[in-house]
Amino acid sequence: MTDPEDRRPDAPAPLTPEQESARKRRNVWIFWALIGFIVLIFVTTVVRLTGNIATGGA
Amino acid sequence: MTETTVDTKPGGAAKAASPGDYIALMKPRVMTLVVFTGVAGLVAAPAVMHPLMAVLAVFALAVGAGAAGALNMAYDSDIDAVMKRTRRRPVPLGLIPRSEAWTFGGVFALGAVLLMALASNYVAAGLLAFSIFFYAVIYTMWLKRSTPQNIVIGGAAGAFPPMIGWAAATGEITLDSVLLFLIIFLWTPPHSWALALYKSGDYSAAGVPMMPVAKGAKSTRRQIMGYTVLYLAATAGPLFTGLGGLAYAGAVALGGAIFFGLAVRVLMSRAGDANAAEDELYAVRAGDKAARDLFAYSIAHLSLLFAALIAEHGLGAHMAVPGL
């Protein structure tokens, strides 16, 4: 790990354990939100395609 | 070894944000009204959507409204920090960095428009995209800080939801959907100015030229009355096109009479003349009670009108008004 003394003067401060766990939680939320979005798009496409095929593409 | 870091730039987060802070970023109370009026437009439209697509269209509308709220909070964090009503929001508190609020709003806006296009049609998606742009850019970045007419013109952003709901179901913009737009558009000035009358000190401190700050309380009270008359006239519109039935007529007549009475009370009052008690949202001086009552009732009245439309078209309770 980098010694605090060796850090560049403009380098951001290290995360506290609380901030680090909050970042992990946030990443998990983003992951599931992305999965949810992909599922939504897939389901929407399937339902609309099915409906269009049923009506002969009208 | 790479070190994990925290944003220490100006506006950076000092404390970890909770999921609740991200929900607050999306202005859930505004979102509720958007969803409610959007559903009313969707249900009242003369077309039936696939139930799942209807749910997704409403979901897209809610997310789009939330995205617009996040963009608004990102841009307005400087004045939000000054106003008592808004200083507990997550960006001025430093819980969510401004840059993150921008990204959050932008990503959700794109996702919402894309989902709306897939679940319904391009007309609804286009209207949703335009309403987000109108709220974030035209209202928040331009009008809000530059003219006392800010909420008159900017109110259009909040008036789009029923039109979007209608377009999601039909793919069209019709006279009826324009009437629903007009009702909310004309409702916004008396609603917002009633709040501004007893919160003008807050807006003044932030340098926002709300009507009571720019033109004075007396002029604002007169304009509230004027817009109330226009609003009540617009609420009668759906009765003549056949969109509104007996239940809606009742909400227009009885609810409108109360609205008119409260607006007259504001006109005759000295609401906004003195604003020494602004510590709490609902802690107002006796002179401002008329404005507070109108503000609270205006929400109830709009909700009543759209609830009547949902009941008539969604629950089959529509009975034509005799003679119209």
Interface residues (C-beta under 8 A of the other chain):
Chain A: M1 T2 R7 A11 P12 A13 P14 L15 T16 E18 Q19 E20 S21 A22 R23 R26 W29 F37 L40 I41 V43 T44 T45 V47 R48 G51
Chain B: M1 E3 T4 T5 V6 D7 T8 A16 A17 P19 H50 L52 M53 L56 G111 L114 L115 L118 A119
